[in-house]
């Protein structure tokens, strides 16, 4: 998700995986620092894992440009990193009211919804991005995860294969794809995906999950009864080259 702003996060069932979302901001100046300088510092702090400093800088930026939807999104990302999902959701909802067709804000909203167990709402929010001319980076991966949670495995398979074409060897995408193959009754393919993901230097948390999936996938994934949404928007092919 490349641009000039921030990162979002999502979950694999109970497994925490972070996604990066970059968005732009307005230009202004005031106080001791310009708005672009504050945004740059905040982004750098978040990239280094210092979400608390990023949040402080984001709030300073918002003082220079109150209500700016891009800055609200940036603040929400930092808040989410600190486990403040309710505050993040409020800021994203305000940002969405001001800029309802911003795909980056919609993507972060969907991620928060998915993270807090509202898969249906996440699907409805993320689906608003489908007819857009450009898809933000990470959209295919997120849609794949949402479709997994909604037992839409054929759709998830398409999104995740497209994401993997753009990011070969990504351990998160391989893990999701393995879950899809397992749900489709293809355990050999699922095991291959999990093994490939494990060989790609995943994070410690994902590594532990993959080891458990390889040892006993049924115990990790548990029963998964189908849940299908009604009145879903048909998927449309999009030309944007992003995962």
N, C-alpha and C positions, 0 to 999 in steps of 0.2 A: 504494500500500500504506500506508494511513494508520492510525496508532495512536500509541503513545507510545514507540517504540523505534527500530529501525535499518533500514539498507539492505543489500540483497544484490546480487549481480552475476551476469550470464550472458554467453554468447558467441553471435555469429552466425557459425557455422563457425569461421573463423580471426579473425573480427572481434569486437573486444571492445566489449560494450555493457553499461552498468551498469543495474541495476534497484534500486529503493528498496523496502525492506521495514521496516515499523514494527511493533514489538511492545512489549507492556507489561512491566513489571517489578514486583517486590515492593517493599514499603515497609519500611524499617528505618533505623536510624541508628547511627552509631558513629564513632570517631575524630573528625576535625575536620569532616566533612561528612556530611549525611544521604544515604541511598541515593537518594532522588528527586533530590537536587541533583546527585549524581555522574552519574546517568543523563542528566539534562538537559544537563549540561556535555559529556558524552561524545557525545550526539546532536548538539549544536551543533558540536562539533569535527569530527565526521564530515561534517556538512552543509557545512562550510567546506573540506573536502578534507584535513583534518589527521587522518588515520587513526591515526597514531602516538600522538598525544595521546588520541584516543578509546580506543585500546587500553589505555593506561595507566590511564585513568579507569575503564574497564570492569573491569580487574583489581582496582582499589580497591573497586569496588562488590561484586565477588565475594568479597572478603575480609570484607565485612559480611554477605553472604548466600551462603555457600559452596554450590555445586552448583545454584543457582537456574537452571532451564532457560532462562528469558527472558534472564537476564544472560549465560549461556553462548552463546546465540544472538547477542546483541549483540557479544560479544567475537569470535565467529567471523566476523561481518561485517567488523569492523575488520581482523582478520588476513587475510581474503581480499583486502581492498583493498590490503594491503601485500604481496600475492603469497605469503602463507604458507598455501596451500591445505590442506596436510596437517594443520597445527594447527587450521585452521578446521573441517576435516572431523571431526577427533577431538572437538572441542567440540560440534559439531552432533550427532554420534552419541550423545554423553553426554546432551545435552539431549533428544534423541529417546527415549532409554531412560527418562528421568524423566517425559517428557510425550509419549507416543507419538501422541497425536491432536491435537497442536498444529499447525494448518495452516501457520502462519508458519514454524515450524521445518522442517516437511516441505518447504515451498517452497524454503527456503534449501538444504536437503540436496539437493534435485533440481537446483538451480542449480549447486552445486559438482560434482555428478556430471556434469552436462552440460558444464561448463567443462573438466573433466578427461577428457572423451572417453568417458564411460560412459553413452551415450544410453539403453541398455536399463534400467539401474538408475535413471536419472533418470525414465524413464517409469513404472516400477513405484512409485517413491516418490511422484511427483506424482499418480498415479492414486488414491492413498489419499485425496486431497482431494475427488475427484469426488462421492462420496455424502454429503459433509458439507453441513449446512444453509447454511453461509456459505463463500464462497470468498475467500481473501485477494486484495487488489489485486495485479495482475500475474500472476495464475494463468493467465488466458486467453492472454496473450502468451507466457508460458513454455511452456505446452502446445502452442501453435502452433509454437514453435521446435523443441521436442522432436519433434513429429510431422513437421516438415520433415526433420529429421536421420534419421528412421526411414522416410522415404518414404511417410508417411501423409498425402498431400496433401489429400484430401477432408476429413479431420478437421481438419487445420491450417487449411484455408480457413474452416471454421465458427468455430473459436476466434478466428481473427484478425479476421474480420468483426465478431464480437461485441465484441472489444477495440476495434476502430476506431470502432464506434458510441458507445462510452463516451469515447474519446479521439480525436475527429476530427482528422486532420492530423498525428498522431504520426509522426515520420519513421521510427522503428524499426519500428512496426507496418506502415507502408506498405512498408518495405523487405522485411520478411518476406512480406507479401502478394504483392509483386512476384515473389519467388522461387517462391512457390506457383504463381502464374499461369504463370511460365516453365516450371515442371516439368509443368504440366497442358497444355502445348502452346499457350499463349495469349500469345505474345510481345508483341502490341500492348497487352494489358492490363498485362503486366509492365512494359513501358516507361513506360506512363502512371503506374503506381505509383512507379517509380524517379524519374521526373521530379517527381511531386508531393512525394515525400520530400525531394528535393534543394531544392525551393523552400521547405521548412519550417524552414530554418535548423538543419540537423543539426550534430552535433559535427564537428570537423575530420576525425577518423578515419572516421566514417560518410560524410561528404561525399566523401572520397577513394574509398571503396568504391563509392558510388553512381555516381560518375563513371566508374569502371571497369566497373560493371555496364551502364551505358548504352552504353559504347563497345564492349564485347565480353563479354556475359554468359556465354557458353560458356567463355571463357578463365578467368573468375573462379570460376564455380561448378564447372566440371569435370564429369566423369562422376559419375553418382549412381545406382548400382544399387539397386533396391528391397530393403528389409529390413523384414520384417513380424514383429512379435512374436506369439507364440502365447499363448493364454489371456489376452487383454487384457480388462480390465474394460470393459463397455459404457459409453459416455458417457451421462450423465444431465443433463438440463437443471437448472440451478441458479438460484435466485432472487437470489443475491447480486449486487448491482450493482457489479462491479469488472472491470478489464480482464483 
